[in-house]
Amino acid sequence: MVKQPHLLVEPGDLADVALVPGDPGRVDRIADRCEDATTVAQNREYKVVAATYGGRELTICSTGIGSPSAAIAAEELAAVGVETFVRVGTTGALQPDIEIGDTVVATGAAKDEGTTKRYESTAVPAVPDYGTLSALVESAQTRDAPVHVGPIATDDAFYAESPDYVEAWSEAGLLCVEMEAAALFTLARRKGLAAGAICTVDGNLVEGTQKGETDGEELPGKAKNNVERAIDIALDATTKL
């Protein structure tokens, strides 16, 4: 079989469970906590690693930023046998009581992006499957750290998240906004596969803070450090899947 055109992988290369961060650099951070990590392919925004954690073979693959590139990753991973996707990302909080460094596990994602509209009506919900959601929540609750479980928003336009958008999302009770989960949830459901998402808060939009505004780096120190906690939770969850 011809290799997938963007991920450059083929059947037999990967495990059935994939951790899918946006950032290729986070692939390395996840792989560092695993055994037998081997880079399978690297092209464009996609870095693909095969690894083992707790005796469980798994795949780690970056998706890049946004739903279009995440959908390409999901399509091509599914084509070579991946059955479960676990997003390990960062997110901007939409509620005043959610702090930088906190962890969010998504129960669903508002489809405020354009990719899923090419697949189905916006009326169809973008939700994780129960098994993956439960595994993430159970793993998160074993740790003495703030974990928020609830609905989030997925958006396309990072620099167009106006005060009106933020207010509407916040008033709707959405916990945070990121850029990939709705696409992953939608693609997995449509293919009869599984998906979930866990994210580390890197700013609070209702409080007027965004990533990149502190320390001269993309992520604030507390968020950067607590990404490790989300990685550990996600890895623990894979052993239950």
RALINNOR-V505287 format. One record per backbone hydrogen bond with DSSP energy under -1.0 kcal/mol. NH is the residue of the N-H (numbers start at 1). CO is the residue of the C=O. If there is no record, write none. Layout:
NH/CO, NH/CO
//
This chain:
4/9, 8/4, 13/10, 18/84, 19/59, 20/86, 28/24, 29/25, 30/26, 31/27, 32/28, 33/30, 34/31, 35/52, 38/50, 40/48, 41/48, 43/46, 46/43, 48/41, 49/60, 50/38, 51/58, 52/35, 53/56, 56/53, 58/51, 59/17, 60/49, 61/19, 62/47, 63/21, 64/22, 70/66, 71/67, 72/68, 73/69, 74/70, 75/71, 76/72, 77/73, 78/74, 79/75, 81/78, 82/77, 83/16, 84/16, 85/194, 86/18, 87/196, 89/198, 91/200, 92/177, 93/203, 94/175, 98/95, 101/201, 102/99, 103/146, 104/199, 105/148, 106/197, 107/150, 109/126, 110/152, 112/110, 112/154, 118/115, 119/116, 120/116, 124/121, 129/195, 133/129, 134/130, 135/131, 136/132, 137/133, 138/134, 139/135, 140/136, 141/137, 143/140, 145/143, 148/103, 150/105, 152/108, 153/176, 154/110, 155/178, 160/157, 162/160, 166/162, 167/163, 168/164, 169/165, 170/166, 171/167, 172/168, 173/170, 174/169, 175/151, 177/92, 178/153, 184/180, 185/181, 186/182, 187/183, 188/184, 189/185, 190/186, 191/187, 192/189, 193/188, 194/83, 196/85, 198/87, 199/104, 200/89, 201/102, 202/91, 205/93, 209/204, 212/218, 213/210, 217/214, 224/220, 225/221, 226/222, 227/223, 228/225, 230/226, 231/227, 232/228, 233/229, 234/230, 235/231, 236/232, 237/233, 238/234, 240/237
//
